[in-house]
Amino acid sequence: MSVLRTVLFFYTISNSFMVMAWYSHLKYLNNHPWYIATVASWCIAFFEYSLLIPANRIGYPELGLSKLQIIQIGMSLIAFIPFSFFVMKEPIKKDYIWASFCLLGAVYFIFRKVR
């Protein structure tokens, strides 16, 4: 389980950078040309990739591709909800909760033992 713990740690931080790269320019660089926002976002994304690549390499031998992808998507939602609430000042909607339940279902199906 140390692999899963390591991957989750990397994915949590990686996805925090990803969410910032994808959406923070909407708030902080809204009055700048799109190419400025693109360069700033790619500078942030560099740190996301610097963590995501090692996480995938650590987790792949034990977890495989499908499990890594489901973890990535789940961690993305976990990073997105606080970002949208605290940084972008958007209300948390019931749909976020329903989407979380759907992701939990995906986690169940990917991680269950099939006979």
SEDREN-827670 format. One record per residue (C-alpha): x, z, y; residue in three letters; chain. Coordinates in nm, 2 decimals. Each point is the difference from the previous one (the first is absolute). Layout:
SEDREN-827670
<site><px>X</px><pz>Z</pz><py>Y</py><r>ALA</r><c>A</c></site>
...
***
This chain:
SEDREN-827670
<site><px>0.00</px><pz>0.00</pz><py>0.00</py><r>MET</r><c>A</c></site>
<site><px>0.30</px><pz>0.02</pz><py>0.23</py><r>SER</r><c>A</c></site>
<site><px>-0.02</px><pz>-0.38</pz><py>0.04</py><r>VAL</r><c>A</c></site>
<site><px>-0.37</px><pz>0.02</pz><py>0.11</py><r>LEU</r><c>A</c></site>
<site><px>0.09</px><pz>0.28</pz><py>0.24</py><r>ARG</r><c>A</c></site>
<site><px>0.28</px><pz>-0.20</pz><py>0.14</py><r>THR</r><c>A</c></site>
<site><px>-0.21</px><pz>-0.31</pz><py>0.03</py><r>VAL</r><c>A</c></site>
<site><px>-0.28</px><pz>0.19</pz><py>0.17</py><r>LEU</r><c>A</c></site>
<site><px>0.25</px><pz>0.15</pz><py>0.25</py><r>PHE</r><c>A</c></site>
<site><px>0.14</px><pz>-0.34</pz><py>0.08</py><r>PHE</r><c>A</c></site>
<site><px>-0.34</px><pz>-0.16</pz><py>0.02</py><r>TYR</r><c>A</c></site>
<site><px>-0.14</px><pz>0.27</pz><py>0.23</py><r>THR</r><c>A</c></site>
<site><px>0.28</px><pz>-0.05</pz><py>0.25</py><r>ILE</r><c>A</c></site>
<site><px>0.01</px><pz>-0.38</pz><py>-0.05</py><r>SER</r><c>A</c></site>
<site><px>-0.37</px><pz>-0.04</pz><py>0.06</py><r>ASN</r><c>A</c></site>
<site><px>0.01</px><pz>0.22</pz><py>0.31</py><r>SER</r><c>A</c></site>
<site><px>0.25</px><pz>-0.25</pz><py>0.14</py><r>PHE</r><c>A</c></site>
<site><px>-0.21</px><pz>-0.29</pz><py>-0.12</py><r>MET</r><c>A</c></site>
<site><px>-0.31</px><pz>0.13</pz><py>0.17</py><r>VAL</r><c>A</c></site>
<site><px>0.19</px><pz>0.05</pz><py>0.32</py><r>MET</r><c>A</c></site>
<site><px>0.15</px><pz>-0.35</pz><py>-0.02</py><r>ALA</r><c>A</c></site>
<site><px>-0.34</px><pz>-0.16</pz><py>-0.06</py><r>TRP</r><c>A</c></site>
<site><px>-0.21</px><pz>0.18</pz><py>0.25</py><r>TYR</r><c>A</c></site>
<site><px>0.18</px><pz>0.21</pz><py>0.26</py><r>SER</r><c>A</c></site>
<site><px>0.07</px><pz>-0.31</pz><py>0.22</py><r>HIS</r><c>A</c></site>
<site><px>-0.38</px><pz>-0.02</pz><py>0.05</py><r>LEU</r><c>A</c></site>
<site><px>0.02</px><pz>0.32</pz><py>0.19</py><r>LYS</r><c>A</c></site>
<site><px>0.35</px><pz>0.02</pz><py>0.15</py><r>TYR</r><c>A</c></site>
<site><px>0.09</px><pz>-0.37</pz><py>0.06</py><r>LEU</r><c>A</c></site>
<site><px>-0.35</px><pz>-0.14</pz><py>0.07</py><r>ASN</r><c>A</c></site>
<site><px>0.10</px><pz>-0.12</pz><py>0.35</py><r>ASN</r><c>A</c></site>
<site><px>0.32</px><pz>-0.18</pz><py>-0.13</py><r>HIS</r><c>A</c></site>
<site><px>0.03</px><pz>-0.35</pz><py>-0.14</py><r>PRO</r><c>A</c></site>
<site><px>-0.06</px><pz>-0.03</pz><py>-0.38</py><r>TRP</r><c>A</c></site>
<site><px>0.36</px><pz>-0.09</pz><py>-0.07</py><r>TYR</r><c>A</c></site>
<site><px>0.11</px><pz>0.33</pz><py>0.15</py><r>ILE</r><c>A</c></site>
<site><px>-0.24</px><pz>0.18</pz><py>-0.24</py><r>ALA</r><c>A</c></site>
<site><px>0.12</px><pz>-0.21</pz><py>-0.29</py><r>THR</r><c>A</c></site>
<site><px>0.37</px><pz>0.09</pz><py>0.06</py><r>VAL</r><c>A</c></site>
<site><px>-0.09</px><pz>0.37</pz><py>0.05</py><r>ALA</r><c>A</c></site>
<site><px>-0.21</px><pz>0.00</pz><py>-0.32</py><r>SER</r><c>A</c></site>
<site><px>0.28</px><pz>-0.17</pz><py>-0.20</py><r>TRP</r><c>A</c></site>
<site><px>0.24</px><pz>0.26</pz><py>0.12</py><r>CYS</r><c>A</c></site>
<site><px>-0.23</px><pz>0.27</pz><py>-0.13</py><r>ILE</r><c>A</c></site>
<site><px>-0.07</px><pz>-0.20</pz><py>-0.32</py><r>ALA</r><c>A</c></site>
<site><px>0.38</px><pz>0.00</pz><py>-0.07</py><r>PHE</r><c>A</c></site>
<site><px>-0.02</px><pz>0.37</pz><py>-0.08</py><r>PHE</r><c>A</c></site>
<site><px>-0.31</px><pz>-0.05</pz><py>-0.21</py><r>GLU</r><c>A</c></site>
<site><px>0.18</px><pz>-0.26</pz><py>-0.22</py><r>TYR</r><c>A</c></site>
<site><px>0.31</px><pz>0.22</pz><py>-0.01</py><r>SER</r><c>A</c></site>
<site><px>-0.21</px><pz>0.27</pz><py>-0.18</py><r>LEU</r><c>A</c></site>
<site><px>-0.24</px><pz>-0.23</pz><py>-0.19</py><r>LEU</r><c>A</c></site>
<site><px>0.26</px><pz>-0.20</pz><py>-0.18</py><r>ILE</r><c>A</c></site>
<site><px>0.18</px><pz>0.31</pz><py>-0.15</py><r>PRO</r><c>A</c></site>
<site><px>-0.34</px><pz>0.15</pz><py>-0.09</py><r>ALA</r><c>A</c></site>
<site><px>-0.09</px><pz>-0.31</pz><py>-0.19</py><r>ASN</r><c>A</c></site>
<site><px>0.34</px><pz>-0.01</pz><py>-0.18</py><r>ARG</r><c>A</c></site>
<site><px>-0.02</px><pz>0.37</pz><py>-0.09</py><r>ILE</r><c>A</c></site>
<site><px>-0.36</px><pz>-0.02</pz><py>-0.12</py><r>GLY</r><c>A</c></site>
<site><px>-0.01</px><pz>-0.34</pz><py>-0.17</py><r>TYR</r><c>A</c></site>
<site><px>0.17</px><pz>0.08</pz><py>-0.33</py><r>PRO</r><c>A</c></site>
<site><px>-0.23</px><pz>0.29</pz><py>-0.08</py><r>GLU</r><c>A</c></site>
<site><px>-0.32</px><pz>-0.10</pz><py>0.19</py><r>LEU</r><c>A</c></site>
<site><px>-0.01</px><pz>-0.38</pz><py>-0.01</py><r>GLY</r><c>A</c></site>
<site><px>-0.13</px><pz>-0.24</pz><py>0.27</py><r>LEU</r><c>A</c></site>
<site><px>-0.38</px><pz>0.08</pz><py>-0.02</py><r>SER</r><c>A</c></site>
<site><px>0.05</px><pz>0.37</pz><py>0.04</py><r>LYS</r><c>A</c></site>
<site><px>0.24</px><pz>-0.04</pz><py>0.29</py><r>LEU</r><c>A</c></site>
<site><px>-0.25</px><pz>-0.23</pz><py>0.18</py><r>GLN</r><c>A</c></site>
<site><px>-0.29</px><pz>0.25</pz><py>-0.04</py><r>ILE</r><c>A</c></site>
<site><px>0.23</px><pz>0.28</pz><py>0.12</py><r>ILE</r><c>A</c></site>
<site><px>0.10</px><pz>-0.22</pz><py>0.30</py><r>GLN</r><c>A</c></site>
<site><px>-0.37</px><pz>-0.07</pz><py>0.09</py><r>ILE</r><c>A</c></site>
<site><px>-0.10</px><pz>0.36</pz><py>-0.04</py><r>GLY</r><c>A</c></site>
<site><px>0.28</px><pz>0.12</pz><py>0.22</py><r>MET</r><c>A</c></site>
<site><px>-0.08</px><pz>-0.26</pz><py>0.26</py><r>SER</r><c>A</c></site>
<site><px>-0.35</px><pz>0.14</pz><py>0.03</py><r>LEU</r><c>A</c></site>
<site><px>0.14</px><pz>0.36</pz><py>0.01</py><r>ILE</r><c>A</c></site>
<site><px>0.23</px><pz>-0.10</pz><py>0.29</py><r>ALA</r><c>A</c></site>
<site><px>-0.27</px><pz>-0.21</pz><py>0.18</py><r>PHE</r><c>A</c></site>
<site><px>-0.27</px><pz>0.27</pz><py>0.03</py><r>ILE</r><c>A</c></site>
<site><px>0.20</px><pz>0.26</pz><py>0.19</py><r>PRO</r><c>A</c></site>
<site><px>0.16</px><pz>-0.28</pz><py>0.21</py><r>PHE</r><c>A</c></site>
<site><px>-0.33</px><pz>-0.14</pz><py>0.10</py><r>SER</r><c>A</c></site>
<site><px>-0.14</px><pz>0.34</pz><py>0.08</py><r>PHE</r><c>A</c></site>
<site><px>0.30</px><pz>0.16</pz><py>0.18</py><r>PHE</r><c>A</c></site>
<site><px>0.18</px><pz>-0.29</pz><py>0.16</py><r>VAL</r><c>A</c></site>
<site><px>-0.27</px><pz>-0.26</pz><py>0.06</py><r>MET</r><c>A</c></site>
<site><px>-0.27</px><pz>0.27</pz><py>0.06</py><r>LYS</r><c>A</c></site>
<site><px>-0.26</px><pz>-0.17</pz><py>-0.22</py><r>GLU</r><c>A</c></site>
<site><px>-0.25</px><pz>0.20</pz><py>-0.19</py><r>PRO</r><c>A</c></site>
<site><px>0.03</px><pz>0.04</pz><py>-0.37</py><r>ILE</r><c>A</c></site>
<site><px>-0.29</px><pz>-0.18</pz><py>-0.16</py><r>LYS</r><c>A</c></site>
<site><px>-0.18</px><pz>0.06</pz><py>-0.32</py><r>LYS</r><c>A</c></site>
<site><px>0.12</px><pz>-0.34</pz><py>-0.12</py><r>ASP</r><c>A</c></site>
<site><px>0.36</px><pz>0.15</pz><py>-0.01</py><r>TYR</r><c>A</c></site>
<site><px>-0.12</px><pz>0.26</pz><py>-0.25</py><r>ILE</r><c>A</c></site>
<site><px>-0.18</px><pz>-0.26</pz><py>-0.21</py><r>TRP</r><c>A</c></site>
<site><px>0.31</px><pz>-0.22</pz><py>0.00</py><r>ALA</r><c>A</c></site>
<site><px>0.20</px><pz>0.29</pz><py>-0.11</py><r>SER</r><c>A</c></site>
<site><px>-0.23</px><pz>0.05</pz><py>-0.30</py><r>PHE</r><c>A</c></site>
<site><px>0.04</px><pz>-0.36</pz><py>-0.09</py><r>CYS</r><c>A</c></site>
<site><px>0.37</px><pz>0.03</pz><py>0.01</py><r>LEU</r><c>A</c></site>
<site><px>-0.02</px><pz>0.31</pz><py>-0.22</py><r>LEU</r><c>A</c></site>
<site><px>-0.19</px><pz>-0.21</pz><py>-0.24</py><r>GLY</r><c>A</c></site>
<site><px>0.27</px><pz>-0.26</pz><py>0.01</py><r>ALA</r><c>A</c></site>
<site><px>0.26</px><pz>0.27</pz><py>-0.06</py><r>VAL</r><c>A</c></site>
<site><px>-0.20</px><pz>0.12</pz><py>-0.30</py><r>TYR</r><c>A</c></site>
<site><px>-0.02</px><pz>-0.35</pz><py>-0.16</py><r>PHE</r><c>A</c></site>
<site><px>0.37</px><pz>-0.08</pz><py>0.06</py><r>ILE</r><c>A</c></site>
<site><px>0.14</px><pz>0.34</pz><py>-0.12</py><r>PHE</r><c>A</c></site>
<site><px>-0.24</px><pz>0.07</pz><py>-0.29</py><r>ARG</r><c>A</c></site>
<site><px>0.13</px><pz>-0.03</pz><py>-0.36</py><r>LYS</r><c>A</c></site>
<site><px>-0.17</px><pz>-0.29</pz><py>-0.18</py><r>VAL</r><c>A</c></site>
<site><px>-0.02</px><pz>0.03</pz><py>-0.37</py><r>ARG</r><c>A</c></site>
***
